[in-house]
Amino acid sequence: MLPNYRLALSPMAGVTNSPYRRLCQEFYKEAFYVGEMVNARSLIENNCKAKKMVVFSKKEKYRSLQIFSKFPDEIFEVVRKIVAENIADHVDLNFGCPVKKITQNGGGAMILTNLDLYKDIIQAAVLAAKKKVPITCKFRIGTDEKNQTYIQAGEIAEEQGCSLVTLHARYMKQMYKGQADWSKIADLKNRLSIKVFGNGDVRDFKDAKRMFEVTGVDGIAIGRAALGKPWIFEEIAQNLGWKTNKYYPKNYFDLKKIKQIVLYHTDMLIEYYSDENQAVKLLRKFLIWYFKGFSIGSDMRMKLVRVANLDDVKYLLKHLDEDK
């Protein structure tokens, strides 16, 4: 049975690995922190990279994993494996990825152009899970304005035994651009009895408050707004009057505090990958996100994306001052 959480970290490649999920959780525990999307076939074949992607720390409160495949038999086999090996507490099916390398082969958001196939995939997952782990799914409005499948997708998911659906309120053709249509989220929520999460254009607690009010959703999935801001879930909860881990006063996350978070995050990555160079290379994009909005200068930003080891990170942080 799914916990009664009202927030989720959306799966993002190269971002929602175990260290970042744990970091977000340390600020706010009551949320689904979903791992990076994993290819079902790769996990079935015990591909090294796929196996690493589904590693959950003992410190992670609830293990949420997202998988994808356009083949029902692969989904059945991988969910059976996840249950048998106790890999995760919850499995989410991806039907929303708009990336060409996925959709051009009929996967991701393209699956919703064949609702019979979509139904078979969900049915396979639910059967394999045997009610031991909840099955949820995520999809978009449709491929474009002429092909809106979100209502049928939600109804099929409910009929086949999904516990929750998440609607990214954009079309596949939009990728991550343009405005999300929250009216579609409200429409889906009104049609279904199972839980509905909304996704798209929630950048801060004000947006979150408005989405809850406008759509009536059970929860919100946050993606890009969480990049370099692992405390956003705590911030939303705090400003919406929910129970939180700790109260953070306004302007708490200043440059000094973010430097501390960066060093902590770096240590977590190094521990996870057991490879300082690999960990720091992955950290580079996070450094840009962490210091977005601070006047640290273009020269410093260029240096941040070139860090090669922990000493580089420590040196730059030591010499990083706003307006310098």
C-alpha positions in Angstrom: 0.0 0.0 0.0 1.3 3.4 -0.9 2.1 5.9 1.9 -0.1 8.9 2.1 2.5 11.3 0.6 1.5 14.5 -1.2 4.8 15.3 -2.9 7.2 13.4 -5.2 10.6 13.9 -6.8 10.2 13.1 -10.5 12.7 10.7 -12.0 15.5 12.5 -13.9 18.4 10.9 -15.6 21.8 11.6 -14.0 20.0 13.4 -11.1 17.7 11.3 -9.0 20.4 8.8 -7.9 20.6 7.6 -4.3 22.7 10.5 -3.0 20.3 13.1 -4.3 17.3 11.3 -3.1 18.8 10.9 0.3 19.7 14.6 0.4 16.1 15.6 -0.4 14.8 13.2 2.2 17.0 14.7 4.9 15.1 18.0 4.4 11.7 16.4 4.1 10.9 12.7 4.7 7.2 12.4 3.7 7.6 12.2 -0.1 8.2 9.8 -3.0 11.8 10.2 -4.1 11.8 8.2 -7.3 14.9 6.8 -8.8 16.2 7.3 -12.3 14.1 5.7 -15.1 15.5 2.2 -15.7 15.2 0.1 -18.9 13.4 -3.1 -17.9 15.5 -5.3 -20.3 18.8 -4.0 -18.9 17.7 -4.8 -15.3 16.5 -8.3 -16.3 19.9 -8.9 -17.9 21.7 -7.6 -14.8 23.4 -4.9 -16.7 26.0 -3.3 -14.4 24.8 0.3 -14.9 21.1 -0.7 -14.4 22.0 -2.6 -11.2 23.8 0.4 -9.9 20.8 2.6 -10.7 18.4 0.5 -8.5 20.7 0.6 -5.4 18.8 2.1 -2.5 20.5 3.1 0.7 19.3 1.7 4.0 18.7 5.3 4.9 16.1 5.8 2.2 12.7 5.7 3.9 10.6 4.5 0.9 12.2 2.9 -2.2 10.4 4.1 -5.4 11.6 2.9 -8.7 10.6 3.8 -12.3 10.9 1.4 -15.1 10.1 1.5 -18.8 9.6 -0.9 -21.7 7.2 -1.3 -24.6 7.0 -5.1 -24.1 4.5 -6.5 -21.6 6.5 -9.7 -21.1 9.6 -7.6 -20.1 7.5 -5.6 -17.7 6.1 -8.8 -16.2 9.6 -10.3 -15.8 11.2 -7.2 -14.3 8.5 -6.6 -11.8 8.6 -10.2 -10.8 12.4 -9.8 -10.3 11.9 -6.6 -8.3 9.4 -8.3 -6.0 11.4 -11.5 -5.6 14.7 -9.7 -4.9 13.1 -7.0 -2.7 14.6 -4.3 -4.9 12.0 -1.6 -4.3 8.8 -0.8 -2.3 7.0 0.8 -5.2 7.2 0.5 -9.0 6.2 3.4 -11.3 5.7 2.8 -15.1 6.9 5.4 -17.5 4.6 6.4 -20.3 5.6 10.0 -20.4 9.2 10.2 -21.6 9.3 12.5 -24.7 13.0 11.9 -25.6 13.5 10.9 -29.2 15.8 7.9 -28.5 12.9 6.4 -26.5 9.9 7.5 -28.5 11.4 6.7 -32.0 11.3 3.0 -30.9 7.7 3.2 -29.7 8.5 3.6 -26.1 7.8 6.3 -23.5 5.0 8.7 -24.5 4.5 6.9 -27.8 3.0 3.9 -26.0 -0.2 5.9 -25.5 -0.8 5.9 -29.2 -1.7 2.2 -28.7 -4.0 2.0 -25.7 -4.3 -1.8 -26.0 -0.6 -2.2 -25.6 -0.6 0.4 -22.7 -3.3 -1.7 -21.0 -1.3 -5.0 -21.5 1.8 -3.4 -20.0 0.0 -2.2 -16.9 -1.8 -5.6 -16.6 1.5 -7.4 -16.8 3.0 -5.2 -14.0 0.0 -5.6 -11.7 -0.1 -9.4 -12.2 3.6 -9.7 -11.5 3.5 -7.5 -8.4 0.9 -9.8 -6.8 -0.1 -6.9 -4.6 3.2 -7.1 -2.9 4.3 -3.7 -4.3 2.0 -1.0 -5.5 2.1 -0.2 -9.2 1.7 3.4 -10.4 2.2 5.1 -13.8 3.0 8.5 -15.3 1.9 9.8 -18.7 1.3 13.0 -20.6 -1.9 14.6 -22.0 -1.1 12.9 -25.4 1.2 13.2 -28.3 -0.4 16.5 -29.5 -3.6 18.4 -29.4 -5.3 16.0 -31.9 -4.3 13.0 -29.9 -5.3 13.5 -26.2 -5.3 10.2 -24.4 -4.9 11.1 -20.8 -8.5 10.4 -19.8 -8.5 6.9 -21.3 -5.0 6.3 -19.9 -6.2 7.2 -16.4 -9.3 5.1 -16.6 -7.4 2.1 -17.9 -4.8 2.5 -15.1 -7.5 2.5 -12.5 -9.3 -0.5 -14.0 -6.1 -2.5 -14.2 -5.2 -1.9 -10.5 -2.8 1.0 -10.4 -2.8 2.8 -7.1 -1.9 6.3 -8.4 -1.3 8.1 -11.7 0.7 11.2 -12.4 -0.2 13.5 -15.3 2.6 15.7 -16.8 0.3 18.3 -18.2 2.1 18.8 -21.5 2.0 17.0 -24.9 4.8 14.8 -26.0 5.6 17.3 -28.8 6.2 20.0 -26.2 9.0 18.1 -24.5 9.5 20.4 -21.4 8.7 23.7 -23.1 5.6 25.8 -23.1 3.0 26.1 -20.3 1.6 23.1 -18.6 -2.2 22.8 -18.9 -3.4 22.3 -15.3 -7.1 22.1 -16.5 -6.3 18.6 -17.8 -5.0 17.6 -14.3 -8.2 18.9 -12.8 -10.2 17.0 -15.4 -8.4 13.7 -14.8 -8.8 14.1 -11.0 -12.6 14.5 -11.4 -12.8 11.4 -13.5 -10.8 8.9 -11.3 -11.3 7.4 -7.9 -7.6 6.5 -7.4 -5.0 9.1 -6.5 -3.9 11.7 -9.0 -0.6 13.6 -8.9 0.0 16.7 -11.1 3.2 17.6 -12.8 4.4 20.7 -14.6 5.3 24.3 -13.9 5.5 24.0 -10.1 8.6 26.1 -9.3 8.0 27.0 -5.7 5.5 26.7 -2.8 3.3 29.4 -4.3 2.9 27.3 -7.5 2.3 24.2 -5.4 -0.4 25.9 -3.4 -2.1 27.1 -6.5 -2.0 23.7 -8.2 -3.6 22.1 -5.1 -6.3 24.8 -5.1 -6.9 24.8 -8.9 -6.8 21.1 -9.6 -7.8 19.3 -6.4 -5.0 16.8 -6.9 -3.9 14.4 -4.2 -0.2 15.3 -4.7 2.4 17.1 -6.9 5.4 15.6 -8.6 8.4 18.1 -8.9 11.2 17.8 -11.4 13.3 20.7 -12.7 12.4 22.9 -9.7 14.3 20.4 -7.5 17.5 20.8 -9.4 20.1 22.2 -7.0 17.3 22.8 -4.5 16.8 19.6 -2.5 15.0 21.5 0.3 12.1 22.5 -2.0 9.9 19.7 -0.6 10.5 21.0 2.9 9.8 24.5 1.7 6.5 23.6 0.2 5.4 21.6 3.2 6.4 24.4 5.6 4.5 27.1 3.7 1.4 24.9 3.2 1.2 24.4 7.0 2.1 20.7 6.9 4.1 18.8 9.5 7.8 19.2 8.7 11.1 17.9 9.9 12.5 21.3 10.9 11.6 25.0 10.5 13.9 26.9 8.2 13.6 30.7 8.4 13.4 32.9 5.4 16.7 33.4 3.6 18.2 30.4 5.5 19.7 29.0 2.3 22.2 31.7 1.7 25.6 31.3 0.0 27.3 30.0 3.1 24.7 27.3 3.7 24.7 26.2 0.1 28.4 25.8 0.2 28.0 23.4 3.1 25.3 21.5 1.3 27.5 21.2 -1.8 30.4 19.7 0.2 28.0 17.2 1.9 26.5 16.3 -1.4 30.0 15.8 -2.9 31.0 13.4 0.0 27.7 11.4 -0.6 28.5 11.1 -4.3 32.1 9.9 -3.7 30.9 7.4 -1.2 28.2 6.1 -3.6 30.4 5.8 -6.7 33.6 4.9 -4.9 35.3 7.0 -7.5 36.2 10.6 -6.8 36.6 11.6 -10.4 33.3 10.1 -11.5 31.5 11.7 -8.6 32.9 15.2 -9.1 32.2 15.0 -12.9 28.6 14.3 -12.1 28.6 17.1 -9.5 29.5 19.7 -12.2 25.9 20.3 -13.4 24.7 20.4 -9.8 27.1 23.2 -9.1 25.5 25.4 -11.8 22.1 24.6 -10.3 23.1 25.2 -6.7 24.5 28.7 -7.4 21.8 29.8 -9.9 20.6 33.3 -8.9 23.8 34.2 -7.0 26.1 36.9 -8.4 29.3 34.8 -8.4 30.5 35.9 -11.8 30.8 34.2 -15.2 34.4 33.3 -14.7 33.6 31.4 -11.5 30.8 29.6 -13.2 33.2 28.4 -15.9 35.5 27.1 -13.2 32.7 25.3 -11.5 31.9 23.2 -14.5 35.5 22.2 -14.9 36.2 20.8 -11.4 38.0 17.5 -11.6 38.4 16.3 -8.0 37.4 17.1 -4.4 40.3 19.5 -3.9 39.1 21.6 -6.8 35.6 21.7 -5.3 36.9 22.8 -1.9 39.3 25.4 -3.4 36.5 27.1 -5.5 34.0 27.0 -2.7 36.6 28.7 -0.4 37.1 31.5 -2.9 33.5 31.8 -4.0 31.9 35.0 -2.8 28.8 36.7 -4.1 29.5 39.9 -6.2 33.1 39.0 -6.6 
